[in-house]
Amino acid sequence: MSVVEENLEILVGFDTVSSKSNLDMINYIKEFCGARGGQVDLIPNAAEDKAGLVVRFGPMQSGGILLSGHTDVVPIDGQEWTRPQFDLTREDNRLYGRGTTDMKGFLACMLSAADLAAKSKLTKPLTLVFSYDEEVGCIGIEEMKSVLKAKLRNPKLCIVGEPTEMQVAVGHKGKAAYRAICQGQAGHSALAPNFVNALFVASDMVDALRALQLQYKENGALDAYYDIPFTTFHVGKLSGGRALNIVPDRAEITFESRYLAQDGEARVFADITKAVDGINATYRDALSADAIRLETVFSYPGLDVSETALATQVALGLVANKKISKVSFGTEAGIFAELGIPTVVCGPGSMAGQGHKPDEFITLDQLYSCETSLKQSIEMLK
């Protein structure tokens, strides 16, 4: 078994499902990098049950390359696995285990890069960032952001290693998740027309979101890089009501928008707010308060990098696959870009093929392709 496979075996062995602590894994990475001379900064969350990590090799100056990945993985509950979830299993060209693709395969390559950096005379710094709670809305990196701004020394390139089959991805949609709390009036169902049904209010909101979807599909921005080339709206949950013979006085909807950079979160939020205001006006005479109260659950920015940007060209020089792409899923890349760091997404494995699925795996050729690319990045820093 190669060193990078050994790294991956150790990392997969840590159960870092987002609902659990990642501290055992973070402490392992901290000791691994510290033993190799890396300057290590731990960034705990407020509850101190999770932490991120910043590691630097080479001179403490601006520039260099930043590699970033998240330590958490999605749950295994309800999935039918035929192999151990948190033990690495090798079969032919595949390595099975939760997180092998998303995204401990890249983290294993980051550790190999750290080992090589420790043995190299770097003239520019290599920086590694390990985050937490990416799978629940990029929450960890958002919490780390204020600290990162002071600790990162203006890298010339950041590579976020989400699975892209080692293609350089220059964009992804932003995402904003919302909760609409809908108010009605409780009453006997025999007299239902005398009361405001909170589920009817919620249905009005769903109809408004469907109308927005059509509006953005027909008149919004389009980006042919994406399978769904326009800004989308999705209702994930609708709940409400106590019993069949009681008019519901409360209902709740959780929904999201995944928006193109050309549309932007501000425009999307303004359109959603306008729809909410219209529904509230409809029920104003019947209710003493707004029929809908809108809350933002979380959001993270999209990424949109020019194909001709220096960061894109440098990243293309590190990979064998010269095809530029954009990914449909969200990443932490947009947050690094907000910090003023030129950022792309590039990592081993296929999100569509293996990410979040039972018997998740990464192929050896993808893992070694990533390891080779990161070795080349170290050469650039000498």
N, C-alpha and C positions, 0 to 999 in steps of 0.2 A: 504494500500500500504506500502510495506517495505521500509526501508531507502535506500537500494541500488536501488530500483525502483524509489524512489523519486529523487535520484541522477541522474538516467538515464533520467527521465522526464525533469529535468532542462537542462541537457546537450544537449538533442535532440532539445530543444527549441531554441538553438543558431544555426542560419544559418551560418555554417562555411564551405560552399563550397569553394574549393581552390582558386577560383577567387576573394573571398571576404576576408575582414579582420577577424581575429579570436580574436581580442583584447577584445571584450565583454566577451567571454568565458574564455579567459586567466585571465582576471581581476577577474572574479567570482572565478576561481580555486585559484588564488593568495589570495583572501580574505578568502576563505574557509580554506585553509591550514594555512594561517597566524593567523587566529583566534584560531587555535588549537595548536599554538606554533611552527609551522614549520618554519625553516629558508628558506626564499624564495629569489631566484635570478631570475630576469626577464632578458631575452636575446632577445632584439628587433632585427628585421632585418634592413637592411640598409635604407629601405624606412620608417621604423617605423610604418607601417600599420599592421604588424604581429609580433608575439613574441613567443618565447619558454619560458619554465619555468623549473627551477630546485628547488626541495623542499627536505629538509632534516629533519628527525626526529631522535632523539636519540643522542648519543655522536658523536662529530665531529672528528671521527677517520677513519682509513681505514677499509675496509671489509664491511660486511653487504650485503644487497640485494638491487638491483636497479630494479624498475618497470618502464617501458617506453611505451608510446603510443602517437599517433598523433591526433591532434585536428581537422584536416580538413576532409571533406567528399567529395565524388564525386557529380557531378551535377545531378539535377533532370530533366533537359531539355530533351524533347523528350520522356520521360517515362510516361506511363499511370498509375498513382496511383489511387487507390480507397479509400485511407485513407490519412489524413493530413500528409504531409511530415515532418513537423517540430513541430508536436505535438505527444506525445506518446499516442498510442492507444492500450489498452489491450483487447485481445479477447482470451478467454480460456487460453492456455499455451503460448501464443505468445504476444510479445510487438513489435508493429510496429512503424516505423519512420526511416528517413534517418540517417544512422550511427549507428543504434542499434547493428548491427553485426560488421561493419567496421568503427570505432572501439570504439564507445562511451560506449558500454557495458563493455569493459575492463576498460575504464576511470572511469566509475561509481564505479566499484569495487576498483580501485585505491583510490578513495575518501573515500570509506568505510574503506580501509586499513589505510589511513591517520588518520581517526577518531579513529580507534582502537589503532594505534601507539601513538597518543596523550594521550591516557588513560593508556598506558602501560609503565612500567619501562624497557626501552630497554638498553641492554648492547652493542649492535651493531647497526649501523645506518640503517635506511630505507631511501632510496633515490628515489624520483619520478622525472621523466623527461617527460615533455609534449612538443611535437614538432609541427611544422606546415609544410604545403606543401609536405607532404609525397606522396600524390596522384599524384603529377606531377613530380615524379622522385626522391623522398627522398631529395629534395633540401633543405628543412629547416634544417634537422639534419646535413647535410653537412655544411651549413652555421654556425650552432651552434658548430661544432666539435672542433674548436680551443679553444673556451671558455670552453666547456665541459671537455676538457683534463685537464684543471687547476682546475675545480670545483669538479669533481668526484674523490673520494678517494679510488680507487682500490677496487670496490665491488667484492665480491667472486662469485656473480652470477647476471646476468642481464636477466630479462624476458621481452621480447617484446611481447605485448599481442594481436597480430594479431589473427584473428579467425582460430583456428585449431581443433575445437570441443574438446578443453581441452586435446588434445594429445600434448606431448612434441615433437616439431619439431626441428631437429638438423641440418637442411640444407635447402638452397634454392639456385637457380641459381643467378649469377650476371647478370646485364643488362648494356648494353652500347647502347645508341641511337646516330645515326649519320645522317648528312645531306650531300648528294653528289650534288654539284652544277655543272651542266654540261654545257659546252660552245659549241656553234655551230656558224654558219654563216648565217645571214639573206639573203634571196634572193627570187626571184620569183619562185613559185612552178613549173612553166613550165620548169625551168632550174635546178630542184632540184638536179640532180646528180653532178652539179658543186659545190655544197656547202656541208658543214658538218651539218647534221641535229642533233640538240641537243637532240631530243627525241630518235634518233638512238643511240647516245652516252649513254643516260640513259638506253635504252634497253640493251645495252652491259653490263652495270653495273648490271642490274637485272639478266641477264643470268649468270654473274660471281657469284652473290650471290646464285643463284640456284645451281650452281656447287659446291660452298663451302658447301651448306647444304648437298648435297649428299656425299661430301668428309668426313664431320664430322659424318654423319650418319653411313657411312661404315667403317671409319678408326679412328674416334675420340674416346674419352673416353665414357664409358657407366655407368650409375648409375640407377639400377633397382628400386630405391625408387621413381623415377619420372614417371609420365604417359608417358611423352616424355623423354626417358632416355639419350638423347644426346644433345649437344649444337645446338641451333636453330638460324636461320636467317629469318627475316620477313621484307618485304617491306610494309610500311603502306600507303605511299602517293607518287604519281608521278604526276607532273604538268609541263606544258610547252606549248609553242605555242601561237601565237597571232591571226592567222586566217588561214583558210584552204589553201589559195593561197600564204602563206608566209612560207618559210623554217624557222623552229624555231631556234633562236640563243641562247636560254637559256632554260634549264629544271632543275628540282629539284626533288630529291628523298629523302624521309626520311625513314630510316630503322633502325632495331635494331638487336642485337644479345643477346640472353639469354644463358649464357655459364656456363658449369659445372666448378666447382673449379679445377678439374683435368686438364682441358684445359687452363683456365685462360684468363683474358682479354688481356694480352700482346700477347699471341699467336694469339688470334682472330683478334686483331688489326693488327698484322703483316701480317696475311693472307689477310685481307681486303685491306691493303695498297699495298701488292704485286699485287692484282687484279687491283687496280686503276692504278698502275704504268704500267701494261701491256696494259691497255686501252689507257693511255696517249701516250705510245709509238706508238700505231697504228695510232693515229691522229697527230703525231708530225710534219710531213711534211706539213700537210694542215693548221695547226693552229699555231699562234705565241705564244700561251700560252697553259698550260695544258688543256686537254679536261675536266678533272674532278678535282674539288677542294673539298677535304674531310674535314668536320668539325665534331667535337664531340659535340653533343647537351647536353647530360648529361650521367653520369654513376654512378652506385653504386655497391659495391662489393657483392659477394655471401656469403653464410655462410656454413661452413662444420665443424661440431663438432663430435668428436668420441662418439659412443654410450657408451663407458666405461669412458668417461671423468667425472670428479667430478661434473661439472656443470650439466651434463645430469642426473647423479644419484641423485643429490640434487633436481632437478626439478621433477624427477619421484616420489620422496618421497612426493611431495606436491599435486599430482593429483590422482584421482581415476582410470583414464584410463592409464594403464601402457604401452600402445602401443607407440613405437617410430615411427615418421614419418618424411618426408620432404615435403615442400610445393612448389607448382609450381609458386606461385607469389613472387615478391620481397618484402623485408621488410627493416627496418632500422637496423636489427640485425647485418648485416655485418659491418656496420660502428662502432658499439660498439665493435665488435670483433677486428677491426683494432686499436681501442684504448687500446687493451690488456685486455679487460674485458670478461671473460667467459660468453657466451650468448646463449640462446635458444629462440625459439618462442613458445608461448603457450597462448591461449586465447579462450574466449567463442564464439560460433557461427560457422557457416559454410560459408567459402568464396564461395565455389562452389554453395552452395544452396541458399544463401541470399545476398552475397556481391555484391554491385553495381547494384542491381536489383530494379525495382519498387516494392512497398509494402515490402521493406526490413523489416525483423523482426529478433528478437532473442527469443529463447525459455526460459521460466523461469528456467527450470532445468539447462540449460547451464549457465545462469547468476548466479544462486545460487551455482553451482559447482565451478565457478571461485571465487566467494566471499569466499567460504569455503577454497579454496586453498590459497588465499592471507591471510586469517586469520591464517592459519597454518604457513605461512612464517613469520608473526609477532611473533608467538610463538618461532620460531627459533632464533629470535633476542633478546629475553628476557634473 
